[in-house]
Amino acid sequence: MAKTLGHLVTIKQKRMNSIEEPIGVSEAAALLGVSEITVYRNAAKGTLPSYKRLGKWYFFASELIAWIRGGRLKTQKEVDRIVDAAISSHTT
C-alpha cells in the first residue's frame, strides 16, 4: 500500500511540475522568429493564440507551435494525390 501511495504522489508531483508556464512577448517573438511589434499586432488582431490580462500579453509555446503547424502547406505530391482521388471518385 505504501509503495502504491508513494507512486501516486510521485505521479501527482510530475503532473504539477509539467504545467506549462506562459511566456511573454519577447519569448513569443523569439520562438516565432519575428519582431516583438509583429507579435503585438497579431495578438491584437486575434491571429495569434494569446491572452491579455491586466494589460499584458501572454502566450503558451505549445499553442504557438500548434498554430505554426496549422498553417502547413501541402507538398506537390500531397496535392497530386488529392486531385487524383477527386478525379477517380467522379469518373467511376
BELKA-V875220 format. One record per helix or strand of 3 or more residues. SS is the DSSP state (h for helix, s for strand). FROM is the first residue (numbers start at 0). TO is the last residue. If there is no record, write none. Layout:
ss | from | to
SS | FROM | TO
SS | FROM | TO
This chain:
ss | from | to
h | 1 | 16
h | 24 | 31
h | 35 | 44
s | 50 | 52
s | 55 | 58
h | 60 | 69
h | 75 | 90
